[in-house]
């Protein structure tokens, strides 16, 4: 028998430190996990409906949420739910 080869997996991004920093851009997966408490798929559906926060494109393949935009978006959703 040959030993099983271990597939190298990317380590998960570090947790988002709260409170959010206004000008820092947070990757989508930790933002969803640590700030919103929802899955990335749920967050993508929210964004596809046009109800998500502004997305910041860092490069061709990297996107994220600026802290200021995430806070404003969450505040607006909280106010809308309270009405």
C-alpha positions in Angstrom: 0.0 0.0 0.0 1.2 3.5 -0.8 0.8 6.2 1.8 -2.0 8.6 1.1 -1.0 11.9 -0.3 -2.2 14.9 1.6 -3.8 17.6 -0.4 -2.7 21.0 0.7 -5.7 23.1 1.5 -5.7 26.9 1.8 -5.9 27.9 5.4 -9.1 29.9 6.2 -8.7 33.7 6.3 -8.2 35.1 9.8 -11.3 36.3 11.7 -12.5 39.8 11.2 -11.6 42.0 14.2 -14.6 44.0 15.4 -15.3 46.9 15.3 -14.7 47.3 11.6 -12.1 49.7 10.4 -13.6 52.3 8.0 -10.9 52.1 5.2 -9.9 48.4 5.5 -11.2 46.1 2.8 -12.4 42.8 4.2 -12.5 39.6 2.1 -16.0 38.3 1.5 -15.8 34.9 3.3 -14.6 36.2 6.7 -17.0 39.2 6.4 -19.9 36.9 5.9 -18.8 34.5 8.6 -17.6 36.9 11.4 -19.7 40.0 10.8 -23.0 38.8 9.2 -23.2 35.2 10.4 -24.4 34.0 7.0 -22.9 31.8 4.3 -21.1 33.3 1.3 -23.9 31.8 -0.9 -26.6 33.7 1.1 -24.6 36.9 0.8 -24.1 36.5 -2.9 -27.9 36.1 -3.3 -28.5 39.3 -1.4 -26.0 41.1 -3.7 -27.5 39.6 -6.8 -30.9 41.1 -5.8 -29.2 44.5 -5.5 -29.6 44.6 -1.8 -26.0 44.2 -0.7 -23.3 46.7 0.3 -21.0 48.3 -2.3 -18.3 45.8 -3.4 -14.7 47.0 -3.7 -12.6 45.3 -6.4 -9.0 44.9 -5.4 -7.8 43.1 -8.5 -9.2 41.0 -11.3 -10.0 38.2 -8.9 -10.1 39.7 -5.5 -13.2 41.6 -4.1 -14.1 42.7 -0.6 -16.2 45.0 1.5 -14.8 48.3 2.8 -15.5 48.6 6.5 -17.3 51.9 6.2 -19.7 50.4 3.5 -20.3 47.3 5.6 -21.3 49.4 8.6 -23.5 51.8 6.6 -25.2 48.8 4.9 -25.9 47.0 8.3 -27.2 50.2 9.8 -29.6 50.8 6.9 -30.9 47.2 7.2 -31.4 47.6 10.9 -33.3 50.8 10.5 -35.5 49.3 7.7 -36.3 46.3 9.9 -37.3 48.6 12.8 -39.8 50.6 10.7 
